[in-house]
Amino acid sequence: MSKPPAKIEDYAFLSDTQSGALVSREGCVDWLCFPRFDSPACFASLLGKKENGHWLFFPVAKIEKVKRRYRGDTLILETEIET
């Protein structure tokens, strides 16, 4: 599945303080450095080439509405997807 990267404001940042990921509103991990921030990227589709890869997880039905928020003062992301 080929797709253009999301706008930067549509990404959420996830981290466990050791690594980090950028996740689009549609549930696509477009950037992931693992197991540490200074590791090479596992997924790097932000660079625009198909071979850089991404991980996409979403409902089979058409997405009608997405609501996201960080829980309190944490990097825990809550996502609600309505189909």
matplotlib code that plots the C-alpha trace (Angstrom):
import matplotlib.pyplot as plt

x = [0.0, 1.6, 0.7, 2.1, 3.4, 1.0, 1.3, 3.7, 0.9, -1.0, 1.7, 1.8, 5.1, 5.4, 8.3, 9.4, 12.4, 14.7, 13.2, 10.7, 8.1, 5.9, 2.4, -0.1, -3.8, -4.6, -2.4, 0.7, 4.1, 6.1, 9.2, 10.6, 14.1, 14.6, 15.9, 17.4, 17.0, 20.5, 19.7, 19.0, 15.4, 13.3, 10.6, 11.4, 8.7, 9.0, 12.0, 9.6, 10.9, 8.8, 11.8, 12.0, 8.9, 6.1, 3.8, 0.1, -2.7, -6.3, -9.9, -11.1, -14.2, -13.9, -12.7, -15.2, -13.7, -10.4, -9.9, -6.6, -5.2, -2.3, -3.3, -2.5, 1.1, 2.4, 3.4, 0.5, -1.6, -5.3, -6.9, -10.6, -11.5, -15.1, -16.1]
y = [0.0, 3.3, 6.4, 9.9, 10.8, 12.7, 16.3, 16.8, 18.2, 14.9, 12.8, 11.8, 11.1, 7.8, 7.0, 4.7, 7.1, 4.7, 4.8, 6.9, 6.6, 9.0, 7.6, 9.2, 9.8, 6.8, 4.5, 4.3, 4.1, 6.2, 6.6, 4.3, 4.2, 1.0, -0.1, 3.3, 6.9, 6.7, 3.4, 3.3, 3.7, 0.5, 2.4, 5.6, 6.2, 9.9, 9.9, 9.2, 5.9, 2.7, 0.6, 2.7, 1.0, 1.7, -0.3, 0.3, -0.9, 0.2, -1.1, -2.8, -0.5, 3.1, 5.5, 8.2, 10.0, 9.9, 11.4, 11.3, 12.7, 12.2, 10.9, 13.6, 14.7, 11.4, 10.1, 7.6, 8.1, 7.3, 6.9, 6.5, 5.5, 5.5, 3.5]
z = [0.0, -1.1, 0.7, 1.1, 4.6, 6.9, 7.7, 10.6, 12.8, 12.3, 14.0, 17.6, 19.3, 21.3, 23.6, 26.4, 27.1, 25.2, 21.7, 19.8, 17.1, 15.0, 14.5, 12.1, 12.8, 10.6, 12.8, 10.6, 12.3, 9.8, 11.9, 14.6, 16.0, 18.0, 20.5, 21.2, 19.8, 18.3, 16.5, 12.8, 11.9, 11.6, 9.8, 7.9, 5.3, 6.2, 3.9, 1.0, -0.4, -0.5, 0.7, 3.9, 5.2, 7.7, 9.9, 9.3, 11.6, 11.2, 11.0, 7.8, 7.7, 6.4, 9.2, 9.8, 12.8, 14.8, 18.3, 20.0, 23.2, 25.5, 28.9, 31.5, 31.5, 29.9, 26.5, 26.7, 23.6, 23.6, 20.2, 19.4, 15.8, 14.7, 11.6]

ax = plt.figure().add_subplot(projection="3d")
ax.plot(x, y, z, "-o")
ax.set_aspect("equal")
plt.show()
